[in-house]
C-alpha cells in the first residue's frame, strides 16, 4: 500500500497538468518543434504520474542547452543516438519497430549511445496499445546496473526489472545520464523470445522488480494526491517556462498560450 510522503520544506506538490504545461513551455524555449514538444512534455508527465522522478533529469537537460539532432540510421536495425536524451529521440524508433514487427512478426532495433532510456516509457506504452509486445534492455557500466522493461500487447503499464552485480548498491528507477546502448524488441501476434526478457547469469544476485500493479497504484495515488517534486528544481523549470509565456488574449488562449493555458 502506498503511504503519503513525509512533508519536507525541500518538496512541494504539483499536478500532472502543471508538469506537462511548464515542461512544454520550457521545451518551447529550447526551440523544440511543436509535435516533438508535445510528445516530450507528455513523456515527462507520464513518468512523474507513475512515480518516476523526471523533473530533476529534465532540468539537468535544460541547463545543458542540448544540441538536438535527428536520429541517424547506421543500418536498417541500428541507429546512432549521438549522446542525445531519449526525450529528444522521441517515438521514431518505436514507430519503425512497430511497422517492422507488423510486417515480419518480430524485429529488434538498437540505439547506440543514447541517454535517459526511461523517457521512452510513454512511447512504448502507446506502441504496445497498438498490438505488439515490447521489451527494452540497457546496461549502465558506471552503476553496474542492467534494466529490462517489458510491456504486453495492449497493456497500459510496464514491468521493469533491474539487476546488479553482487555487493553493489540498490537499483534506482531514475532516468540515467550515462550514455548507453539500448536494445528494443518487438513481437506481433507472438510472445517475445526469452533472450529479450532476462539478464546475464552473473547479474542475477540482486534484483528489484516494479510490476504493472505498482505503476497502476502510483498513478491512482498521484491523481488523487498530486506529485511531490523538488521545490528548487521545480521553481527553476517554472522560471524557464515563464520566459515564453505571453499575455493571455482570446487568440493566445486558442493557441494554448498565456496563464490560462
Beta strands, then each sheet from edge to edge (+ up, - down):
strand 1: 11-14
strand 2: 72-75
strand 3: 78-80
strand 4: 106-114
strand 5: 132-140
strand 6: 145-151
strand 7: 159-164
strand 8: 180-188
strand 9: 206-210
strand 10: 227-230
sheet 1: 1+ 10-
sheet 2: 2+ 3- 4- 8+ 5- 6+ 7- 9+
end
